[in-house]
C-alpha cells in the first residue's frame, strides 16, 4: 500500500479502483454493505496518506462476483469461501 500511495501521488493522471468482495455466507444485502465498508476503509486510508480523493473509487461487490461455485447453499469448505473474500486494486488512467 505504501508503494501504491507513492505511485498515485506522483501520477495524478492515474486512478485506483478499490474492489472489495465477500463470500456467499450471510444475506446478499449484508454482504454488499460489508464489502462497501471494506472498500471505503481502504479509500480513507489512501486519502489519509495524501492520495487525492478524485483518484480513488471504492466499490463493494458483495457476493456478486464469486471466483468459484460457492453460491448460497452450495457445500463449500472454509478454504473455498476464503478465496471469495478479497480486495482487488485496479490502476487505470483517468
Beta strands, then each sheet from edge to edge (+ up, - down):
strand 1: 14-21
strand 2: 56-62
strand 3: 86-93
sheet 1: 2+ 1+ 3-
end
